[in-house]
Amino acid sequence: MYRKMIVYDRKTGDFAMYLDGELVGYAPTYLEAETRLNQLVYQLLTKTGAA
């Protein structure tokens, strides 16, 4: 399973999104960061399952 983490970045004022310890992007709100991470994990799972 993938490890997801969302951390507020004081320098940018955004929420940093991490997947398995790697920065994958930023979002303006926590909710949007959570949604984007969930979408990314879904894409990775469906891509892996189809191969």
C-alpha positions in Angstrom: 0.0 0.0 0.0 1.1 3.6 -0.6 1.9 5.9 2.3 0.3 9.3 1.9 1.3 12.4 3.9 0.2 16.0 3.7 2.2 18.7 5.4 1.6 22.5 5.5 4.5 24.4 4.0 4.9 27.8 5.7 7.2 29.1 2.9 4.7 28.6 0.1 1.4 28.7 2.2 0.3 25.5 0.4 0.1 21.9 1.5 2.9 19.6 0.3 1.8 16.2 -0.8 4.1 13.2 -0.3 3.7 9.7 -1.6 5.9 7.1 0.0 8.2 9.8 1.3 8.6 11.6 -2.1 7.2 15.1 -2.8 4.6 14.8 -5.6 3.2 18.3 -5.5 1.4 21.1 -3.7 -2.2 22.0 -3.2 -3.8 25.2 -1.9 -6.0 23.4 0.7 -5.8 20.2 2.7 -8.9 18.8 1.1 -7.6 19.4 -2.4 -4.3 17.8 -1.4 -6.1 14.8 0.0 -8.2 14.5 -3.2 -5.2 14.8 -5.5 -3.3 12.1 -3.6 -6.2 9.8 -3.6 -6.6 10.3 -7.4 -2.8 9.6 -7.9 -3.0 6.4 -5.8 -6.0 5.3 -7.8 -4.2 5.9 -11.1 -1.2 4.0 -9.9 -3.3 1.1 -8.7 -5.4 0.8 -11.8 -2.3 1.2 -14.1 -0.5 -1.5 -12.1 -3.5 -3.8 -12.1 -3.9 -3.5 -15.9 -0.4 -4.5 -16.8 
